[in-house]
């Protein structure tokens, strides 16, 4: 399952997360974001223990500005509430899985 986070709940969700959480910063009008969305859905539904969240940069400008998200898609990987990796641009399924698994 993919969580949809907002400016109001982003920081709380990240702080309270135990383990790894991958956050996809995206926009509905973004072509590469549309390509990565089904990949994230597949990963979230097919793998146990993976936590994936999405943040719409147009609906959540505060957190996007705070984190200096200026290119989308941007994937941010958090572990125990701390940002440990950041990938900008389209990534295929294998690249995303390796990003998560290498940091679990």
Chimera marker file (.cmm) of the C-alpha trace (Angstrom):
<marker_set name="trace">
<marker id="1" x="0.000" y="0.000" z="0.000" r="1" g="1" b="0" radius="0.5"/>
<marker id="2" x="1.181" y="3.491" z="-0.779" r="1" g="1" b="0" radius="0.5"/>
<marker id="3" x="0.618" y="6.297" z="1.722" r="1" g="1" b="0" radius="0.5"/>
<marker id="4" x="-0.194" y="9.772" z="0.464" r="1" g="1" b="0" radius="0.5"/>
<marker id="5" x="1.440" y="12.392" z="2.680" r="1" g="1" b="0" radius="0.5"/>
<marker id="6" x="0.698" y="16.106" z="2.953" r="1" g="1" b="0" radius="0.5"/>
<marker id="7" x="2.324" y="19.206" z="4.386" r="1" g="1" b="0" radius="0.5"/>
<marker id="8" x="0.316" y="18.544" z="7.555" r="1" g="1" b="0" radius="0.5"/>
<marker id="9" x="1.410" y="14.976" z="8.244" r="1" g="1" b="0" radius="0.5"/>
<marker id="10" x="4.741" y="14.521" z="6.438" r="1" g="1" b="0" radius="0.5"/>
<marker id="11" x="7.119" y="15.312" z="9.299" r="1" g="1" b="0" radius="0.5"/>
<marker id="12" x="5.125" y="13.316" z="11.846" r="1" g="1" b="0" radius="0.5"/>
<marker id="13" x="4.937" y="10.259" z="9.571" r="1" g="1" b="0" radius="0.5"/>
<marker id="14" x="8.667" y="10.366" z="8.848" r="1" g="1" b="0" radius="0.5"/>
<marker id="15" x="9.623" y="10.890" z="12.506" r="1" g="1" b="0" radius="0.5"/>
<marker id="16" x="7.430" y="8.001" z="13.614" r="1" g="1" b="0" radius="0.5"/>
<marker id="17" x="8.636" y="5.615" z="10.931" r="1" g="1" b="0" radius="0.5"/>
<marker id="18" x="10.714" y="2.681" z="12.066" r="1" g="1" b="0" radius="0.5"/>
<marker id="19" x="12.913" y="1.242" z="9.401" r="1" g="1" b="0" radius="0.5"/>
<marker id="20" x="12.964" y="2.414" z="5.804" r="1" g="1" b="0" radius="0.5"/>
<marker id="21" x="10.383" y="4.548" z="4.020" r="1" g="1" b="0" radius="0.5"/>
<marker id="22" x="10.691" y="5.619" z="0.390" r="1" g="1" b="0" radius="0.5"/>
<marker id="23" x="8.982" y="8.903" z="-0.492" r="1" g="1" b="0" radius="0.5"/>
<marker id="24" x="8.177" y="9.789" z="-4.098" r="1" g="1" b="0" radius="0.5"/>
<marker id="25" x="7.847" y="13.520" z="-4.744" r="1" g="1" b="0" radius="0.5"/>
<marker id="26" x="5.774" y="13.868" z="-7.910" r="1" g="1" b="0" radius="0.5"/>
<marker id="27" x="3.200" y="15.902" z="-9.854" r="1" g="1" b="0" radius="0.5"/>
<marker id="28" x="0.222" y="14.686" z="-11.843" r="1" g="1" b="0" radius="0.5"/>
<marker id="29" x="1.397" y="16.545" z="-14.979" r="1" g="1" b="0" radius="0.5"/>
<marker id="30" x="4.922" y="15.063" z="-14.902" r="1" g="1" b="0" radius="0.5"/>
<marker id="31" x="5.611" y="12.418" z="-17.580" r="1" g="1" b="0" radius="0.5"/>
<marker id="32" x="8.441" y="10.566" z="-15.792" r="1" g="1" b="0" radius="0.5"/>
<marker id="33" x="6.356" y="10.646" z="-12.587" r="1" g="1" b="0" radius="0.5"/>
<marker id="34" x="3.520" y="8.898" z="-14.439" r="1" g="1" b="0" radius="0.5"/>
<marker id="35" x="5.954" y="6.215" z="-15.613" r="1" g="1" b="0" radius="0.5"/>
<marker id="36" x="7.338" y="5.575" z="-12.134" r="1" g="1" b="0" radius="0.5"/>
<marker id="37" x="3.916" y="5.427" z="-10.413" r="1" g="1" b="0" radius="0.5"/>
<marker id="38" x="2.947" y="1.886" z="-11.538" r="1" g="1" b="0" radius="0.5"/>
<marker id="39" x="6.420" y="0.649" z="-10.647" r="1" g="1" b="0" radius="0.5"/>
<marker id="40" x="6.021" y="1.951" z="-7.105" r="1" g="1" b="0" radius="0.5"/>
<marker id="41" x="2.520" y="0.422" z="-6.911" r="1" g="1" b="0" radius="0.5"/>
<marker id="42" x="3.914" y="-2.939" z="-7.999" r="1" g="1" b="0" radius="0.5"/>
<marker id="43" x="6.754" y="-2.795" z="-5.480" r="1" g="1" b="0" radius="0.5"/>
<marker id="44" x="4.423" y="-1.744" z="-2.655" r="1" g="1" b="0" radius="0.5"/>
<marker id="45" x="1.921" y="-4.511" z="-3.373" r="1" g="1" b="0" radius="0.5"/>
<marker id="46" x="4.378" y="-7.318" z="-4.069" r="1" g="1" b="0" radius="0.5"/>
<marker id="47" x="6.979" y="-6.929" z="-1.335" r="1" g="1" b="0" radius="0.5"/>
<marker id="48" x="6.432" y="-7.322" z="2.377" r="1" g="1" b="0" radius="0.5"/>
<marker id="49" x="7.909" y="-4.718" z="4.691" r="1" g="1" b="0" radius="0.5"/>
<marker id="50" x="8.353" y="-1.986" z="2.087" r="1" g="1" b="0" radius="0.5"/>
<marker id="51" x="6.844" y="1.352" z="3.061" r="1" g="1" b="0" radius="0.5"/>
<marker id="52" x="6.298" y="3.698" z="0.128" r="1" g="1" b="0" radius="0.5"/>
<marker id="53" x="4.759" y="7.151" z="0.332" r="1" g="1" b="0" radius="0.5"/>
<marker id="54" x="3.959" y="9.836" z="-2.219" r="1" g="1" b="0" radius="0.5"/>
<marker id="55" x="3.903" y="13.628" z="-1.953" r="1" g="1" b="0" radius="0.5"/>
<marker id="56" x="2.239" y="15.730" z="-4.653" r="1" g="1" b="0" radius="0.5"/>
<marker id="57" x="4.516" y="18.775" z="-4.918" r="1" g="1" b="0" radius="0.5"/>
<marker id="58" x="1.685" y="20.951" z="-6.247" r="1" g="1" b="0" radius="0.5"/>
<marker id="59" x="-0.558" y="20.161" z="-3.270" r="1" g="1" b="0" radius="0.5"/>
<marker id="60" x="2.274" y="20.214" z="-0.718" r="1" g="1" b="0" radius="0.5"/>
<marker id="61" x="4.435" y="23.252" z="-1.511" r="1" g="1" b="0" radius="0.5"/>
<marker id="62" x="5.676" y="23.747" z="2.056" r="1" g="1" b="0" radius="0.5"/>
<marker id="63" x="7.402" y="20.402" z="2.489" r="1" g="1" b="0" radius="0.5"/>
<marker id="64" x="8.634" y="20.492" z="-1.112" r="1" g="1" b="0" radius="0.5"/>
<marker id="65" x="10.274" y="23.874" z="-0.550" r="1" g="1" b="0" radius="0.5"/>
<marker id="66" x="11.687" y="22.866" z="2.830" r="1" g="1" b="0" radius="0.5"/>
<marker id="67" x="13.361" y="19.819" z="1.274" r="1" g="1" b="0" radius="0.5"/>
<marker id="68" x="14.422" y="21.777" z="-1.829" r="1" g="1" b="0" radius="0.5"/>
<marker id="69" x="12.570" y="19.492" z="-4.209" r="1" g="1" b="0" radius="0.5"/>
<marker id="70" x="13.075" y="21.332" z="-7.488" r="1" g="1" b="0" radius="0.5"/>
<marker id="71" x="13.150" y="18.402" z="-9.947" r="1" g="1" b="0" radius="0.5"/>
<marker id="72" x="10.606" y="15.606" z="-10.093" r="1" g="1" b="0" radius="0.5"/>
<marker id="73" x="10.374" y="12.773" z="-9.689" r="1" g="1" b="0" radius="0.5"/>
<marker id="74" x="12.590" y="12.800" z="-6.636" r="1" g="1" b="0" radius="0.5"/>
<marker id="75" x="12.833" y="9.701" z="-4.458" r="1" g="1" b="0" radius="0.5"/>
<marker id="76" x="13.899" y="10.274" z="-0.868" r="1" g="1" b="0" radius="0.5"/>
<marker id="77" x="14.778" y="7.326" z="1.316" r="1" g="1" b="0" radius="0.5"/>
<marker id="78" x="14.455" y="7.706" z="5.070" r="1" g="1" b="0" radius="0.5"/>
<marker id="79" x="15.665" y="5.282" z="7.707" r="1" g="1" b="0" radius="0.5"/>
<marker id="80" x="14.388" y="5.685" z="11.256" r="1" g="1" b="0" radius="0.5"/>
<marker id="81" x="13.299" y="9.233" z="10.409" r="1" g="1" b="0" radius="0.5"/>
<marker id="82" x="16.599" y="10.361" z="8.844" r="1" g="1" b="0" radius="0.5"/>
<marker id="83" x="17.117" y="11.105" z="5.139" r="1" g="1" b="0" radius="0.5"/>
<marker id="84" x="19.790" y="8.683" z="3.925" r="1" g="1" b="0" radius="0.5"/>
<marker id="85" x="19.468" y="8.788" z="0.124" r="1" g="1" b="0" radius="0.5"/>
<marker id="86" x="18.005" y="10.986" z="-2.574" r="1" g="1" b="0" radius="0.5"/>
<marker id="87" x="17.586" y="10.035" z="-6.233" r="1" g="1" b="0" radius="0.5"/>
<marker id="88" x="16.403" y="12.507" z="-8.867" r="1" g="1" b="0" radius="0.5"/>
<marker id="89" x="14.724" y="11.447" z="-12.093" r="1" g="1" b="0" radius="0.5"/>
<marker id="90" x="13.159" y="8.279" z="-13.397" r="1" g="1" b="0" radius="0.5"/>
<marker id="91" x="14.373" y="4.977" z="-11.964" r="1" g="1" b="0" radius="0.5"/>
<marker id="92" x="13.372" y="1.491" z="-13.107" r="1" g="1" b="0" radius="0.5"/>
<marker id="93" x="12.079" y="-1.233" z="-10.807" r="1" g="1" b="0" radius="0.5"/>
<marker id="94" x="15.456" y="-2.869" z="-10.213" r="1" g="1" b="0" radius="0.5"/>
<marker id="95" x="17.082" y="0.455" z="-9.321" r="1" g="1" b="0" radius="0.5"/>
<marker id="96" x="14.318" y="1.303" z="-6.839" r="1" g="1" b="0" radius="0.5"/>
<marker id="97" x="14.378" y="-2.149" z="-5.224" r="1" g="1" b="0" radius="0.5"/>
<marker id="98" x="18.176" y="-1.993" z="-4.870" r="1" g="1" b="0" radius="0.5"/>
<marker id="99" x="17.932" y="1.478" z="-3.338" r="1" g="1" b="0" radius="0.5"/>
<marker id="100" x="15.534" y="0.182" z="-0.698" r="1" g="1" b="0" radius="0.5"/>
<marker id="101" x="17.192" y="-3.168" z="-0.052" r="1" g="1" b="0" radius="0.5"/>
<marker id="102" x="20.695" y="-1.757" z="0.181" r="1" g="1" b="0" radius="0.5"/>
<marker id="103" x="19.524" y="0.440" z="3.067" r="1" g="1" b="0" radius="0.5"/>
<marker id="104" x="17.234" y="-1.917" z="5.021" r="1" g="1" b="0" radius="0.5"/>
<link id1="1" id2="2" r="1" g="1" b="0" radius="0.2"/>
<link id1="2" id2="3" r="1" g="1" b="0" radius="0.2"/>
<link id1="3" id2="4" r="1" g="1" b="0" radius="0.2"/>
<link id1="4" id2="5" r="1" g="1" b="0" radius="0.2"/>
<link id1="5" id2="6" r="1" g="1" b="0" radius="0.2"/>
<link id1="6" id2="7" r="1" g="1" b="0" radius="0.2"/>
<link id1="7" id2="8" r="1" g="1" b="0" radius="0.2"/>
<link id1="8" id2="9" r="1" g="1" b="0" radius="0.2"/>
<link id1="9" id2="10" r="1" g="1" b="0" radius="0.2"/>
<link id1="10" id2="11" r="1" g="1" b="0" radius="0.2"/>
<link id1="11" id2="12" r="1" g="1" b="0" radius="0.2"/>
<link id1="12" id2="13" r="1" g="1" b="0" radius="0.2"/>
<link id1="13" id2="14" r="1" g="1" b="0" radius="0.2"/>
<link id1="14" id2="15" r="1" g="1" b="0" radius="0.2"/>
<link id1="15" id2="16" r="1" g="1" b="0" radius="0.2"/>
<link id1="16" id2="17" r="1" g="1" b="0" radius="0.2"/>
<link id1="17" id2="18" r="1" g="1" b="0" radius="0.2"/>
<link id1="18" id2="19" r="1" g="1" b="0" radius="0.2"/>
<link id1="19" id2="20" r="1" g="1" b="0" radius="0.2"/>
<link id1="20" id2="21" r="1" g="1" b="0" radius="0.2"/>
<link id1="21" id2="22" r="1" g="1" b="0" radius="0.2"/>
<link id1="22" id2="23" r="1" g="1" b="0" radius="0.2"/>
<link id1="23" id2="24" r="1" g="1" b="0" radius="0.2"/>
<link id1="24" id2="25" r="1" g="1" b="0" radius="0.2"/>
<link id1="25" id2="26" r="1" g="1" b="0" radius="0.2"/>
<link id1="26" id2="27" r="1" g="1" b="0" radius="0.2"/>
<link id1="27" id2="28" r="1" g="1" b="0" radius="0.2"/>
<link id1="28" id2="29" r="1" g="1" b="0" radius="0.2"/>
<link id1="29" id2="30" r="1" g="1" b="0" radius="0.2"/>
<link id1="30" id2="31" r="1" g="1" b="0" radius="0.2"/>
<link id1="31" id2="32" r="1" g="1" b="0" radius="0.2"/>
<link id1="32" id2="33" r="1" g="1" b="0" radius="0.2"/>
<link id1="33" id2="34" r="1" g="1" b="0" radius="0.2"/>
<link id1="34" id2="35" r="1" g="1" b="0" radius="0.2"/>
<link id1="35" id2="36" r="1" g="1" b="0" radius="0.2"/>
<link id1="36" id2="37" r="1" g="1" b="0" radius="0.2"/>
<link id1="37" id2="38" r="1" g="1" b="0" radius="0.2"/>
<link id1="38" id2="39" r="1" g="1" b="0" radius="0.2"/>
<link id1="39" id2="40" r="1" g="1" b="0" radius="0.2"/>
<link id1="40" id2="41" r="1" g="1" b="0" radius="0.2"/>
<link id1="41" id2="42" r="1" g="1" b="0" radius="0.2"/>
<link id1="42" id2="43" r="1" g="1" b="0" radius="0.2"/>
<link id1="43" id2="44" r="1" g="1" b="0" radius="0.2"/>
<link id1="44" id2="45" r="1" g="1" b="0" radius="0.2"/>
<link id1="45" id2="46" r="1" g="1" b="0" radius="0.2"/>
<link id1="46" id2="47" r="1" g="1" b="0" radius="0.2"/>
<link id1="47" id2="48" r="1" g="1" b="0" radius="0.2"/>
<link id1="48" id2="49" r="1" g="1" b="0" radius="0.2"/>
<link id1="49" id2="50" r="1" g="1" b="0" radius="0.2"/>
<link id1="50" id2="51" r="1" g="1" b="0" radius="0.2"/>
<link id1="51" id2="52" r="1" g="1" b="0" radius="0.2"/>
<link id1="52" id2="53" r="1" g="1" b="0" radius="0.2"/>
<link id1="53" id2="54" r="1" g="1" b="0" radius="0.2"/>
<link id1="54" id2="55" r="1" g="1" b="0" radius="0.2"/>
<link id1="55" id2="56" r="1" g="1" b="0" radius="0.2"/>
<link id1="56" id2="57" r="1" g="1" b="0" radius="0.2"/>
<link id1="57" id2="58" r="1" g="1" b="0" radius="0.2"/>
<link id1="58" id2="59" r="1" g="1" b="0" radius="0.2"/>
<link id1="59" id2="60" r="1" g="1" b="0" radius="0.2"/>
<link id1="60" id2="61" r="1" g="1" b="0" radius="0.2"/>
<link id1="61" id2="62" r="1" g="1" b="0" radius="0.2"/>
<link id1="62" id2="63" r="1" g="1" b="0" radius="0.2"/>
<link id1="63" id2="64" r="1" g="1" b="0" radius="0.2"/>
<link id1="64" id2="65" r="1" g="1" b="0" radius="0.2"/>
<link id1="65" id2="66" r="1" g="1" b="0" radius="0.2"/>
<link id1="66" id2="67" r="1" g="1" b="0" radius="0.2"/>
<link id1="67" id2="68" r="1" g="1" b="0" radius="0.2"/>
<link id1="68" id2="69" r="1" g="1" b="0" radius="0.2"/>
<link id1="69" id2="70" r="1" g="1" b="0" radius="0.2"/>
<link id1="70" id2="71" r="1" g="1" b="0" radius="0.2"/>
<link id1="71" id2="72" r="1" g="1" b="0" radius="0.2"/>
<link id1="72" id2="73" r="1" g="1" b="0" radius="0.2"/>
<link id1="73" id2="74" r="1" g="1" b="0" radius="0.2"/>
<link id1="74" id2="75" r="1" g="1" b="0" radius="0.2"/>
<link id1="75" id2="76" r="1" g="1" b="0" radius="0.2"/>
<link id1="76" id2="77" r="1" g="1" b="0" radius="0.2"/>
<link id1="77" id2="78" r="1" g="1" b="0" radius="0.2"/>
<link id1="78" id2="79" r="1" g="1" b="0" radius="0.2"/>
<link id1="79" id2="80" r="1" g="1" b="0" radius="0.2"/>
<link id1="80" id2="81" r="1" g="1" b="0" radius="0.2"/>
<link id1="81" id2="82" r="1" g="1" b="0" radius="0.2"/>
<link id1="82" id2="83" r="1" g="1" b="0" radius="0.2"/>
<link id1="83" id2="84" r="1" g="1" b="0" radius="0.2"/>
<link id1="84" id2="85" r="1" g="1" b="0" radius="0.2"/>
<link id1="85" id2="86" r="1" g="1" b="0" radius="0.2"/>
<link id1="86" id2="87" r="1" g="1" b="0" radius="0.2"/>
<link id1="87" id2="88" r="1" g="1" b="0" radius="0.2"/>
<link id1="88" id2="89" r="1" g="1" b="0" radius="0.2"/>
<link id1="89" id2="90" r="1" g="1" b="0" radius="0.2"/>
<link id1="90" id2="91" r="1" g="1" b="0" radius="0.2"/>
<link id1="91" id2="92" r="1" g="1" b="0" radius="0.2"/>
<link id1="92" id2="93" r="1" g="1" b="0" radius="0.2"/>
<link id1="93" id2="94" r="1" g="1" b="0" radius="0.2"/>
<link id1="94" id2="95" r="1" g="1" b="0" radius="0.2"/>
<link id1="95" id2="96" r="1" g="1" b="0" radius="0.2"/>
<link id1="96" id2="97" r="1" g="1" b="0" radius="0.2"/>
<link id1="97" id2="98" r="1" g="1" b="0" radius="0.2"/>
<link id1="98" id2="99" r="1" g="1" b="0" radius="0.2"/>
<link id1="99" id2="100" r="1" g="1" b="0" radius="0.2"/>
<link id1="100" id2="101" r="1" g="1" b="0" radius="0.2"/>
<link id1="101" id2="102" r="1" g="1" b="0" radius="0.2"/>
<link id1="102" id2="103" r="1" g="1" b="0" radius="0.2"/>
<link id1="103" id2="104" r="1" g="1" b="0" radius="0.2"/>
</marker_set>
